[in-house]
Amino acid sequence: MCQQWYLPRHGITVATEKVAVYSHNGRASYEYTDLHGGKHRLSGKDRTGTTYAAYHPSDPDKEVLCYSLLKVALHMVASLVLLLLGLGVVALVISVTGGVLLDG
């Protein structure tokens, strides 16, 4: 997940070309050319329109498909909400269990 934040802002971002679509799972394979002419392929969710990839300048094998900042932020907020709900459930279970054990 760190690369999803880091690479689009500090790496090299290039347009990709969709080379294959896998209809059974809604994913696609994308290809891009790095600054040295090397071809790289990565897969991700099938999207319409132009899709961009970002890679690390000194290590083109560190790569991600770029998402909008809004989509990444919403994903992080949703993950945080789920984490907090999970922690709330754990706290509730611990307090109920503690109350039952103390009341004996």
N, CA, C and O atoms as CSV, one atom per row, in Angstrom:
chain,resi,resn,atom,element,x,y,z
A,1,MET,N,N,0.813,-1.189,0.000
A,1,MET,CA,C,0.000,0.000,0.000
A,1,MET,C,C,0.861,1.260,0.000
A,1,MET,O,O,0.452,2.282,-0.551
A,2,CYS,N,N,2.043,1.206,0.606
A,2,CYS,CA,C,2.914,2.377,0.630
A,2,CYS,C,C,3.312,2.790,-0.775
A,2,CYS,O,O,3.382,3.981,-1.078
A,3,GLN,N,N,3.576,1.808,-1.641
A,3,GLN,CA,C,3.949,2.138,-3.008
A,3,GLN,C,C,2.803,2.819,-3.739
A,3,GLN,O,O,3.046,3.650,-4.614
A,4,GLN,N,N,1.562,2.488,-3.402
A,4,GLN,CA,C,0.409,3.114,-4.037
A,4,GLN,C,C,0.381,4.619,-3.747
A,4,GLN,O,O,-0.086,5.402,-4.574
A,5,TRP,N,N,0.875,5.021,-2.582
A,5,TRP,CA,C,0.961,6.450,-2.256
A,5,TRP,C,C,2.245,7.060,-2.787
A,5,TRP,O,O,2.228,8.171,-3.319
A,6,TYR,N,N,3.356,6.351,-2.652
A,6,TYR,CA,C,4.672,6.915,-2.942
A,6,TYR,C,C,4.955,7.048,-4.443
A,6,TYR,O,O,5.310,8.126,-4.917
A,7,LEU,N,N,4.797,5.961,-5.176
A,7,LEU,CA,C,5.234,5.960,-6.572
A,7,LEU,C,C,4.523,6.971,-7.475
A,7,LEU,O,O,5.204,7.622,-8.268
A,8,PRO,N,N,3.199,7.145,-7.406
A,8,PRO,CA,C,2.586,8.137,-8.285
A,8,PRO,C,C,3.057,9.574,-8.022
A,8,PRO,O,O,2.945,10.429,-8.900
A,9,ARG,N,N,3.572,9.838,-6.847
A,9,ARG,CA,C,4.002,11.191,-6.522
A,9,ARG,C,C,5.507,11.394,-6.660
A,9,ARG,O,O,5.954,12.514,-6.907
A,10,HIS,N,N,6.292,10.335,-6.505
A,10,HIS,CA,C,7.748,10.464,-6.516
A,10,HIS,C,C,8.423,9.610,-7.590
A,10,HIS,O,O,9.623,9.749,-7.829
A,11,GLY,N,N,7.672,8.746,-8.225
A,11,GLY,CA,C,8.237,7.902,-9.276
A,11,GLY,C,C,7.970,8.494,-10.643
A,11,GLY,O,O,7.704,9.689,-10.771
A,12,ILE,N,N,8.041,7.667,-11.654
A,12,ILE,CA,C,7.778,8.070,-13.028
A,12,ILE,C,C,6.424,7.493,-13.427
A,12,ILE,O,O,6.195,6.291,-13.301
A,13,THR,N,N,5.541,8.342,-13.902
A,13,THR,CA,C,4.194,7.930,-14.286
A,13,THR,C,C,4.087,7.926,-15.804
A,13,THR,O,O,4.440,8.903,-16.466
A,14,VAL,N,N,3.596,6.817,-16.346
A,14,VAL,CA,C,3.460,6.664,-17.803
A,14,VAL,C,C,2.087,6.086,-18.122
A,14,VAL,O,O,1.474,5.413,-17.293
A,15,ALA,N,N,1.617,6.356,-19.327
A,15,ALA,CA,C,0.361,5.765,-19.794
A,15,ALA,C,C,0.605,4.300,-20.145
A,15,ALA,O,O,1.684,3.928,-20.606
A,16,THR,N,N,-0.404,3.487,-19.922
A,16,THR,CA,C,-0.293,2.061,-20.241
A,16,THR,C,C,-1.199,1.725,-21.417
A,16,THR,O,O,-2.063,2.506,-21.816
A,17,GLU,N,N,-0.970,0.550,-21.947
A,17,GLU,CA,C,-1.821,0.020,-23.010
A,17,GLU,C,C,-2.422,-1.286,-22.507
A,17,GLU,O,O,-1.708,-2.159,-22.013
A,18,LYS,N,N,-3.738,-1.412,-22.636
A,18,LYS,CA,C,-4.408,-2.640,-22.215
A,18,LYS,C,C,-4.098,-3.716,-23.258
A,18,LYS,O,O,-4.372,-3.531,-24.444
A,19,VAL,N,N,-3.525,-4.842,-22.813
A,19,VAL,CA,C,-3.142,-5.892,-23.756
A,19,VAL,C,C,-3.993,-7.150,-23.613
A,19,VAL,O,O,-4.005,-7.986,-24.516
A,20,ALA,N,N,-4.695,-7.300,-22.508
A,20,ALA,CA,C,-5.553,-8.474,-22.323
A,20,ALA,C,C,-6.605,-8.169,-21.266
A,20,ALA,O,O,-6.355,-7.423,-20.319
A,21,VAL,N,N,-7.782,-8.752,-21.441
A,21,VAL,CA,C,-8.867,-8.617,-20.464
A,21,VAL,C,C,-9.308,-10.014,-20.073
A,21,VAL,O,O,-9.529,-10.868,-20.931
A,22,TYR,N,N,-9.433,-10.239,-18.789
A,22,TYR,CA,C,-9.859,-11.536,-18.271
A,22,TYR,C,C,-11.285,-11.377,-17.758
A,22,TYR,O,O,-11.500,-10.914,-16.637
A,23,SER,N,N,-12.246,-11.757,-18.568
A,23,SER,CA,C,-13.653,-11.520,-18.235
A,23,SER,C,C,-14.122,-12.328,-17.031
A,23,SER,O,O,-15.082,-11.931,-16.371
A,24,HIS,N,N,-13.473,-13.447,-16.729
A,24,HIS,CA,C,-13.930,-14.277,-15.610
A,24,HIS,C,C,-13.677,-13.627,-14.248
A,24,HIS,O,O,-14.352,-13.970,-13.277
A,25,ASN,N,N,-12.725,-12.700,-14.151
A,25,ASN,CA,C,-12.483,-12.070,-12.855
A,25,ASN,C,C,-12.429,-10.541,-12.923
A,25,ASN,O,O,-12.079,-9.895,-11.935
A,26,GLY,N,N,-12.767,-9.959,-14.064
A,26,GLY,CA,C,-12.828,-8.506,-14.179
A,26,GLY,C,C,-11.484,-7.810,-14.133
A,26,GLY,O,O,-11.413,-6.617,-13.834
A,27,ARG,N,N,-10.416,-8.539,-14.424
A,27,ARG,CA,C,-9.079,-7.951,-14.395
A,27,ARG,C,C,-8.537,-7.815,-15.813
A,27,ARG,O,O,-9.061,-8.406,-16.757
A,28,ALA,N,N,-7.492,-7.036,-15.936
A,28,ALA,CA,C,-6.876,-6.819,-17.234
A,28,ALA,C,C,-5.366,-6.778,-17.060
A,28,ALA,O,O,-4.855,-6.583,-15.957
A,29,SER,N,N,-4.676,-6.964,-18.156
A,29,SER,CA,C,-3.223,-6.889,-18.176
A,29,SER,C,C,-2.840,-5.628,-18.955
A,29,SER,O,O,-3.359,-5.378,-20.043
A,30,TYR,N,N,-1.934,-4.844,-18.389
A,30,TYR,CA,C,-1.515,-3.581,-18.983
A,30,TYR,C,C,-0.014,-3.636,-19.264
A,30,TYR,O,O,0.740,-4.310,-18.561
A,31,GLU,N,N,0.399,-2.920,-20.296
A,31,GLU,CA,C,1.810,-2.887,-20.657
A,31,GLU,C,C,2.257,-1.434,-20.807
A,31,GLU,O,O,1.515,-0.592,-21.311
A,32,TYR,N,N,3.480,-1.156,-20.362
A,32,TYR,CA,C,4.044,0.180,-20.541
A,32,TYR,C,C,5.521,0.045,-20.894
A,32,TYR,O,O,6.131,-1.005,-20.694
A,33,THR,N,N,6.075,1.117,-21.417
A,33,THR,CA,C,7.488,1.174,-21.767
A,33,THR,C,C,8.173,2.152,-20.830
A,33,THR,O,O,7.726,3.291,-20.690
A,34,ASP,N,N,9.272,1.717,-20.175
A,34,ASP,CA,C,9.985,2.618,-19.274
A,34,ASP,C,C,10.880,3.568,-20.081
A,34,ASP,O,O,10.930,3.491,-21.308
A,35,LEU,N,N,11.577,4.453,-19.387
A,35,LEU,CA,C,12.404,5.463,-20.059
A,35,LEU,C,C,13.572,4.880,-20.836
A,35,LEU,O,O,14.119,5.541,-21.718
A,36,HIS,N,N,13.965,3.640,-20.518
A,36,HIS,CA,C,15.077,2.996,-21.204
A,36,HIS,C,C,14.602,2.085,-22.331
A,36,HIS,O,O,15.408,1.377,-22.934
A,37,GLY,N,N,13.310,2.097,-22.617
A,37,GLY,CA,C,12.764,1.287,-23.695
A,37,GLY,C,C,12.353,-0.110,-23.278
A,37,GLY,O,O,11.921,-0.895,-24.123
A,38,GLY,N,N,12.471,-0.445,-22.013
A,38,GLY,CA,C,12.073,-1.768,-21.530
A,38,GLY,C,C,10.564,-1.888,-21.425
A,38,GLY,O,O,9.888,-0.962,-20.974
A,39,LYS,N,N,10.046,-3.014,-21.836
A,39,LYS,CA,C,8.595,-3.276,-21.748
A,39,LYS,C,C,8.302,-3.959,-20.422
A,39,LYS,O,O,9.022,-4.863,-19.998
A,40,HIS,N,N,7.240,-3.514,-19.779
A,40,HIS,CA,C,6.814,-4.095,-18.505
A,40,HIS,C,C,5.323,-4.350,-18.567
A,40,HIS,O,O,4.575,-3.609,-19.205
A,41,ARG,N,N,4.899,-5.415,-17.891
A,41,ARG,CA,C,3.481,-5.773,-17.869
A,41,ARG,C,C,3.040,-5.923,-16.420
A,41,ARG,O,O,3.755,-6.496,-15.598
A,42,LEU,N,N,1.856,-5.402,-16.115
A,42,LEU,CA,C,1.270,-5.575,-14.788
A,42,LEU,C,C,-0.230,-5.742,-14.951
A,42,LEU,O,O,-0.801,-5.384,-15.982
A,43,SER,N,N,-0.859,-6.288,-13.927
A,43,SER,CA,C,-2.299,-6.544,-14.023
A,43,SER,C,C,-3.029,-5.788,-12.930
A,43,SER,O,O,-2.460,-5.432,-11.898
A,44,GLY,N,N,-4.303,-5.556,-13.189
A,44,GLY,CA,C,-5.141,-4.844,-12.236
A,44,GLY,C,C,-6.586,-4.897,-12.696
A,44,GLY,O,O,-6.920,-5.588,-13.659
A,45,LYS,N,N,-7.428,-4.169,-12.007
A,45,LYS,CA,C,-8.837,-4.142,-12.344
A,45,LYS,C,C,-9.018,-3.557,-13.743
A,45,LYS,O,O,-8.344,-2.597,-14.116
A,46,ASP,N,N,-9.932,-4.144,-14.512
A,46,ASP,CA,C,-10.216,-3.655,-15.856
A,46,ASP,C,C,-10.866,-2.284,-15.767
A,46,ASP,O,O,-11.862,-2.112,-15.066
A,47,ARG,N,N,-10.311,-1.312,-16.470
A,47,ARG,CA,C,-10.813,0.061,-16.432
A,47,ARG,C,C,-11.024,0.584,-17.842
A,47,ARG,O,O,-10.417,0.108,-18.801
A,48,THR,N,N,-11.888,1.560,-17.943
A,48,THR,CA,C,-12.077,2.241,-19.221
A,48,THR,C,C,-11.211,3.490,-19.231
A,48,THR,O,O,-10.787,3.961,-18.175
A,49,GLY,N,N,-10.952,4.015,-20.386
A,49,GLY,CA,C,-10.148,5.225,-20.501
A,49,GLY,C,C,-8.670,4.937,-20.343
A,49,GLY,O,O,-8.239,3.784,-20.337
A,50,THR,N,N,-7.906,6.001,-20.216
A,50,THR,CA,C,-6.453,5.883,-20.081
A,50,THR,C,C,-6.096,5.419,-18.681
A,50,THR,O,O,-6.591,5.961,-17.692
A,51,THR,N,N,-5.251,4.432,-18.602
A,51,THR,CA,C,-4.774,3.923,-17.323
A,51,THR,C,C,-3.284,4.231,-17.223
A,51,THR,O,O,-2.536,4.067,-18.186
A,52,TYR,N,N,-2.869,4.677,-16.047
A,52,TYR,CA,C,-1.474,5.048,-15.844
A,52,TYR,C,C,-0.809,4.093,-14.867
A,52,TYR,O,O,-1.446,3.541,-13.970
A,53,ALA,N,N,0.492,3.915,-15.067
A,53,ALA,CA,C,1.310,3.134,-14.148
A,53,ALA,C,C,2.421,4.046,-13.647
A,53,ALA,O,O,2.874,4.942,-14.359
A,54,ALA,N,N,2.852,3.810,-12.424
A,54,ALA,CA,C,3.980,4.553,-11.866
A,54,ALA,C,C,5.030,3.533,-11.438
A,54,ALA,O,O,4.703,2.475,-10.900
A,55,TYR,N,N,6.285,3.867,-11.683
A,55,TYR,CA,C,7.361,2.959,-11.295
A,55,TYR,C,C,8.519,3.751,-10.703
A,55,TYR,O,O,8.647,4.957,-10.917
A,56,HIS,N,N,9.361,3.038,-9.951
A,56,HIS,CA,C,10.514,3.654,-9.315
A,56,HIS,C,C,11.598,3.841,-10.377
A,56,HIS,O,O,11.879,2.907,-11.128
A,57,PRO,N,N,12.216,5.030,-10.458
A,57,PRO,CA,C,13.188,5.276,-11.521
A,57,PRO,C,C,14.396,4.349,-11.495
A,57,PRO,O,O,14.917,3.993,-12.552
A,58,SER,N,N,14.849,3.953,-10.316
A,58,SER,CA,C,16.028,3.082,-10.255
A,58,SER,C,C,15.670,1.603,-10.246
A,58,SER,O,O,16.554,0.754,-10.366
A,59,ASP,N,N,14.391,1.282,-10.105
A,59,ASP,CA,C,13.954,-0.120,-10.094
A,59,ASP,C,C,12.579,-0.223,-10.760
A,59,ASP,O,O,11.560,-0.209,-10.070
A,60,PRO,N,N,12.537,-0.327,-12.106
A,60,PRO,CA,C,11.257,-0.359,-12.818
A,60,PRO,C,C,10.355,-1.540,-12.447
A,60,PRO,O,O,9.174,-1.544,-12.795
A,61,ASP,N,N,10.896,-2.541,-11.745
A,61,ASP,CA,C,10.058,-3.663,-11.320
A,61,ASP,C,C,9.176,-3.301,-10.127
A,61,ASP,O,O,8.231,-4.027,-9.820
A,62,LYS,N,N,9.467,-2.193,-9.452
A,62,LYS,CA,C,8.570,-1.669,-8.407
A,62,LYS,C,C,7.566,-0.790,-9.123
A,62,LYS,O,O,7.876,0.339,-9.503
A,63,GLU,N,N,6.366,-1.307,-9.306
A,63,GLU,CA,C,5.374,-0.619,-10.127
A,63,GLU,C,C,3.983,-0.769,-9.546
A,63,GLU,O,O,3.694,-1.738,-8.843
A,64,VAL,N,N,3.126,0.190,-9.840
A,64,VAL,CA,C,1.721,0.137,-9.427
A,64,VAL,C,C,0.874,0.773,-10.517
A,64,VAL,O,O,1.337,1.643,-11.255
A,65,LEU,N,N,-0.376,0.327,-10.607
A,65,LEU,CA,C,-1.350,1.046,-11.414
A,65,LEU,C,C,-1.826,2.215,-10.578
A,65,LEU,O,O,-2.083,2.064,-9.383
A,66,CYS,N,N,-1.945,3.367,-11.186
A,66,CYS,CA,C,-2.322,4.575,-10.448
A,66,CYS,C,C,-3.837,4.671,-10.291
A,66,CYS,O,O,-4.597,4.414,-11.225
A,67,TYR,N,N,-4.246,5.042,-9.104
A,67,TYR,CA,C,-5.635,5.339,-8.812
A,67,TYR,C,C,-5.710,6.823,-8.472
A,67,TYR,O,O,-4.705,7.434,-8.111
A,68,SER,N,N,-6.878,7.388,-8.586
A,68,SER,CA,C,-7.033,8.791,-8.215
A,68,SER,C,C,-6.819,8.931,-6.713
A,68,SER,O,O,-7.038,7.991,-5.948
A,69,LEU,N,N,-6.392,10.107,-6.310
A,69,LEU,CA,C,-6.172,10.371,-4.892
A,69,LEU,C,C,-7.459,10.181,-4.106
A,69,LEU,O,O,-7.431,9.690,-2.978
A,70,LEU,N,N,-8.592,10.567,-4.695
A,70,LEU,CA,C,-9.883,10.396,-4.030
A,70,LEU,C,C,-10.176,8.924,-3.765
A,70,LEU,O,O,-10.626,8.567,-2.676
A,71,LYS,N,N,-9.923,8.069,-4.752
A,71,LYS,CA,C,-10.193,6.641,-4.575
A,71,LYS,C,C,-9.292,6.040,-3.497
A,71,LYS,O,O,-9.752,5.238,-2.684
A,72,VAL,N,N,-8.031,6.415,-3.485
A,72,VAL,CA,C,-7.109,5.896,-2.470
A,72,VAL,C,C,-7.521,6.390,-1.089
A,72,VAL,O,O,-7.493,5.626,-0.125
A,73,ALA,N,N,-7.902,7.663,-0.985
A,73,ALA,CA,C,-8.317,8.213,0.308
A,73,ALA,C,C,-9.586,7.537,0.809
A,73,ALA,O,O,-9.684,7.211,1.992
A,74,LEU,N,N,-10.563,7.322,-0.076
A,74,LEU,CA,C,-11.795,6.640,0.330
A,74,LEU,C,C,-11.512,5.215,0.785
A,74,LEU,O,O,-12.117,4.735,1.744
A,75,HIS,N,N,-10.597,4.540,0.103
A,75,HIS,CA,C,-10.221,3.175,0.503
A,75,HIS,C,C,-9.596,3.182,1.890
A,75,HIS,O,O,-9.884,2.310,2.709
A,76,MET,N,N,-8.746,4.160,2.153
A,76,MET,CA,C,-8.107,4.249,3.466
A,76,MET,C,C,-9.134,4.555,4.562
A,76,MET,O,O,-9.061,3.985,5.650
A,77,VAL,N,N,-10.087,5.448,4.283
A,77,VAL,CA,C,-11.123,5.782,5.270
A,77,VAL,C,C,-11.997,4.564,5.551
A,77,VAL,O,O,-12.314,4.274,6.705
A,78,ALA,N,N,-12.386,3.849,4.489
A,78,ALA,CA,C,-13.206,2.648,4.682
A,78,ALA,C,C,-12.445,1.605,5.501
A,78,ALA,O,O,-13.030,0.948,6.362
A,79,SER,N,N,-11.163,1.452,5.243
A,79,SER,CA,C,-10.353,0.498,6.011
A,79,SER,C,C,-10.268,0.909,7.469
A,79,SER,O,O,-10.337,0.064,8.361
A,80,LEU,N,N,-10.116,2.207,7.717
A,80,LEU,CA,C,-10.045,2.701,9.087
A,80,LEU,C,C,-11.359,2.476,9.823
A,80,LEU,O,O,-11.354,2.098,10.995
A,81,VAL,N,N,-12.481,2.702,9.150
A,81,VAL,CA,C,-13.795,2.472,9.759
A,81,VAL,C,C,-13.947,0.995,10.125
A,81,VAL,O,O,-14.398,0.673,11.224
A,82,LEU,N,N,-13.576,0.104,9.215
A,82,LEU,CA,C,-13.669,-1.331,9.511
A,82,LEU,C,C,-12.760,-1.723,10.667
A,82,LEU,O,O,-13.137,-2.543,11.504
A,83,LEU,N,N,-11.573,-1.148,10.719
A,83,LEU,CA,C,-10.656,-1.429,11.822
A,83,LEU,C,C,-11.255,-0.974,13.151
A,83,LEU,O,O,-11.212,-1.704,14.141
A,84,LEU,N,N,-11.809,0.227,13.167
A,84,LEU,CA,C,-12.409,0.743,14.407
A,84,LEU,C,C,-13.627,-0.074,14.833
A,84,LEU,O,O,-13.827,-0.312,16.024
A,85,LEU,N,N,-14.444,-0.505,13.866
A,85,LEU,CA,C,-15.576,-1.375,14.206
A,85,LEU,C,C,-15.085,-2.696,14.795
A,85,LEU,O,O,-15.645,-3.194,15.771
A,86,GLY,N,N,-14.052,-3.250,14.205
A,86,GLY,CA,C,-13.491,-4.498,14.732
A,86,GLY,C,C,-12.950,-4.330,16.140
A,86,GLY,O,O,-13.161,-5.184,17.000
A,87,LEU,N,N,-12.253,-3.226,16.371
A,87,LEU,CA,C,-11.740,-2.967,17.714
A,87,LEU,C,C,-12.881,-2.754,18.711
A,87,LEU,O,O,-12.778,-3.162,19.868
A,88,GLY,N,N,-13.961,-2.120,18.267
A,88,GLY,CA,C,-15.127,-1.938,19.128
A,88,GLY,C,C,-15.753,-3.267,19.513
A,88,GLY,O,O,-16.137,-3.463,20.666
A,89,VAL,N,N,-15.858,-4.177,18.559
A,89,VAL,CA,C,-16.413,-5.505,18.842
A,89,VAL,C,C,-15.519,-6.244,19.827
A,89,VAL,O,O,-16.017,-6.870,20.762
A,90,VAL,N,N,-14.203,-6.180,19.630
A,90,VAL,CA,C,-13.273,-6.841,20.553
A,90,VAL,C,C,-13.415,-6.252,21.954
A,90,VAL,O,O,-13.447,-6.995,22.935
A,91,ALA,N,N,-13.498,-4.935,22.058
A,91,ALA,CA,C,-13.657,-4.293,23.371
A,91,ALA,C,C,-14.962,-4.707,24.033
A,91,ALA,O,O,-14.994,-4.934,25.243
A,92,LEU,N,N,-16.036,-4.809,23.261
A,92,LEU,CA,C,-17.327,-5.233,23.792
A,92,LEU,C,C,-17.259,-6.671,24.307
A,92,LEU,O,O,-17.760,-6.971,25.390
A,93,VAL,N,N,-16.643,-7.551,23.533
A,93,VAL,CA,C,-16.521,-8.953,23.946
A,93,VAL,C,C,-15.695,-9.056,25.223
A,93,VAL,O,O,-16.039,-9.822,26.124
A,94,ILE,N,N,-14.616,-8.296,25.305
A,94,ILE,CA,C,-13.777,-8.335,26.503
A,94,ILE,C,C,-14.544,-7.808,27.717
A,94,ILE,O,O,-14.452,-8.383,28.801
A,95,SER,N,N,-15.294,-6.726,27.546
A,95,SER,CA,C,-16.027,-6.173,28.696
A,95,SER,C,C,-17.147,-7.102,29.133
A,95,SER,O,O,-17.368,-7.263,30.334
A,96,VAL,N,N,-17.865,-7.722,28.196
A,96,VAL,CA,C,-18.931,-8.666,28.557
A,96,VAL,C,C,-18.337,-9.889,29.231
A,96,VAL,O,O,-18.865,-10.362,30.237
A,97,THR,N,N,-17.246,-10.404,28.687
A,97,THR,CA,C,-16.597,-11.585,29.276
A,97,THR,C,C,-16.084,-11.255,30.668
A,97,THR,O,O,-16.234,-12.056,31.590
A,98,GLY,N,N,-15.478,-10.081,30.829
A,98,GLY,CA,C,-14.992,-9.662,32.136
A,98,GLY,C,C,-16.115,-9.509,33.140
A,98,GLY,O,O,-15.969,-9.880,34.305
A,99,GLY,N,N,-17.247,-8.958,32.687
A,99,GLY,CA,C,-18.400,-8.795,33.580
A,99,GLY,C,C,-18.963,-10.135,34.017
A,99,GLY,O,O,-19.342,-10.299,35.177
A,100,VAL,N,N,-19.021,-11.091,33.108
A,100,VAL,CA,C,-19.537,-12.438,33.443
A,100,VAL,C,C,-18.599,-13.128,34.421
A,100,VAL,O,O,-19.051,-13.767,35.371
A,101,LEU,N,N,-17.300,-13.003,34.195
A,101,LEU,CA,C,-16.333,-13.656,35.096
A,101,LEU,C,C,-16.335,-13.015,36.484
A,101,LEU,O,O,-16.197,-13.717,37.486
A,102,LEU,N,N,-16.490,-11.700,36.555
A,102,LEU,CA,C,-16.495,-11.042,37.855
A,102,LEU,C,C,-17.781,-11.288,38.633
A,102,LEU,O,O,-17.767,-11.369,39.862
A,103,ASP,N,N,-18.898,-11.406,37.906
A,103,ASP,CA,C,-20.170,-11.667,38.572
A,103,ASP,C,C,-20.300,-13.137,38.965
A,103,ASP,O,O,-21.100,-13.509,39.824
A,104,GLY,N,N,-19.506,-13.934,38.324
A,104,GLY,CA,C,-19.358,-15.314,38.662
A,104,GLY,C,C,-20.421,-16.261,38.562
A,104,GLY,O,O,-20.231,-17.437,38.868
